[in-house]
Amino acid sequence: MSETAAPDRRDLEAKIVARAWADEAFRERLKADPRAAVAEETGVTVPESVAIEVLEETPDKAYLVIPSNRMAVSDEELDVAGGYEQTPGS
């Protein structure tokens, strides 16, 4: 039996965006309280030390996100340093 790999950040973000597109009430919760909305949709508890800003694109405004240098810090190092944690039962 093979183990299922834990979803990576890109997978989790795609899940959140898909839900926000499909569910207006969730989109509003995501904008108002992103930490709670992320936990609700993914089961992931984002540490308080990590700020979350939700930006909604419009026809007149787009955003380009420059991620942190992923070569410098691995996912495993982020986990040790207080990165994303799975909540119990997820």
Backbone hydrogen bonds, N-H to C=O, Kabsch-Sander energy under -0.5 kcal/mol:
donor,donor_aa,acceptor,acceptor_aa,energy
12,L,8,D,-2.3
13,E,9,R,-2.9
14,A,10,R,-2.2
15,K,11,D,-2.0
16,I,12,L,-2.2
17,V,13,E,-2.7
18,A,14,A,-2.5
19,R,15,K,-2.0
20,A,16,I,-2.4
21,W,17,V,-2.4
22,A,18,A,-1.7
23,D,19,R,-2.0
27,R,23,D,-2.4
28,E,24,E,-2.2
29,R,25,A,-2.1
30,L,26,F,-3.0
31,K,27,R,-2.0
32,A,28,E,-2.3
33,D,29,R,-3.5
37,A,33,D,-2.2
38,V,34,P,-2.7
39,A,35,R,-1.9
40,E,36,A,-2.5
41,E,37,A,-2.3
42,T,38,V,-2.7
43,G,38,V,-0.5
43,G,39,A,-1.8
44,V,38,V,-0.6
45,T,85,E,-2.7
46,V,44,V,-0.7
50,V,47,P,-2.1
51,A,49,S,-0.6
55,L,53,E,-0.5
57,E,55,L,-0.6
58,T,61,K,-2.0
61,K,58,T,-1.0
66,I,64,L,-0.5
70,R,68,S,-1.1
72,A,69,N,-1.0
73,V,69,N,-1.1
78,L,74,S,-2.1
79,D,75,D,-2.2
80,V,76,E,-1.9
81,A,77,E,-2.1
82,G,79,D,-1.1
83,G,78,L,-2.7
85,E,45,T,-1.5
87,T,43,G,-2.6
90,S,87,T,-1.7
